[in-house]
């Protein structure tokens, strides 16, 4: 994300004093603008003069308390001077011969080999991190101070993660519609997201485990993030002493009502022990913000295919395990002040690059309360901690754009059915999920297709374009009608494309050059700029949202 990004990352004094692209801990970056995603170099004006706008997916007027309004970035390549030459060289590499050299059987065997679990079902990384190998222990204290993976990816009927003994870990999987663009199986990756709230949110008022209270608290968080009433299984409000449905009585609630307007005397309350902490000022609650201590895990995987029916599914092998934790609370005023300071920084020092607080062991602070960390495949396919620079790549989307809700994407895109949206993709896939309809009456993916003229930012998917557009580039009404009731018609690739994308990414793993880009493309990118002029118009005249 262009230069608008990051006073959110943050601290004006640190930005003013640091060498370009260095972390506060002195780690230099090979690509000092690694926080600007490769998608931002998309060629929005094609050779025929047609305009393509994938930019509105990220760059919009934020929904309060996200005070960032970067919709103007749809209109120009507003990059700092050091980022005018596209650093993501992997976009332009021809991998065709290497892809052809990998057989289908070879890639299927590879992606179906579990690199997360040991043969006894334990978590490989958790065992390795008890005695971190040389190079992993950034502070050289002999111990691992970052996140230790503790998700088992075994789920019950309510989407809760289970440990080997069958106990719930607190992690809960939820289903969501993937962000339009490159973040789908059609572009080479499957994924999942799990959320976990702190222990107090999983306890009753006496501090005992209470999974009913946890489900209610998760529904309250969902209501706060989505700004909607959320259906719940019937609950006796007297058990928790909270009027969840805001009907003015303590009875039986079948929904959590979103009704938060503290300046008008309307507030919401967590239940169980979290309610007591909230009353004591130790568990703040606000619309659009997660509780302090909230965690997310996001596994990114290869695209596996069902040998029987050709369907798409998650691979056992992980490409990445991404983690983020909310470690600090920022109020509405804090967030607005940070956004205003960012605008001033952008005006006063347009070519200054941000610095980043963190290291490969403990991850990266995004400046608005979250810490980001990730593990990625090594050359042999085992998961290793990302380098600091590889983690800076993650900061481009999680912290400094208008499209996020409290630095996240997926939870605000959670679906409601089946099972309230509380399930893992291994239990139910994308097939049959409808295109979510916005306030303007348009489907989310249909809108993206019309605005961009393709299914991804790079316009590199040669299956989507002929399936959804005619020879003149006009959307096919019949294809859009099929999409309306089934997003898999857009998001699922053919078996051939899926396996070739897996092979393309495998070559990046073998090269270990993630700092040059990790997008799996089947051919060198034609619709990506190798360089831009500062503030060069994109050709988009009217920003969306």
Beta strands, then each sheet from edge to edge (+ up, - down):
strand 1: 76-77
strand 2: 160-162
strand 3: 168-174
strand 4: 190-196
strand 5: 230-236
strand 6: 252-256
strand 7: 295-305
strand 8: 312-326
strand 9: 357-359
strand 10: 363-365
strand 11: 370-377
strand 12: 383-385
strand 13: 536-537
sheet 1: 1+ 13-
sheet 2: 2+ 3- 4+ 7- 8+ 11- 10+ 9-
sheet 3: 2+ 3- 4+ 7- 8+ 11- 12+
sheet 4: 5+ 6-
end
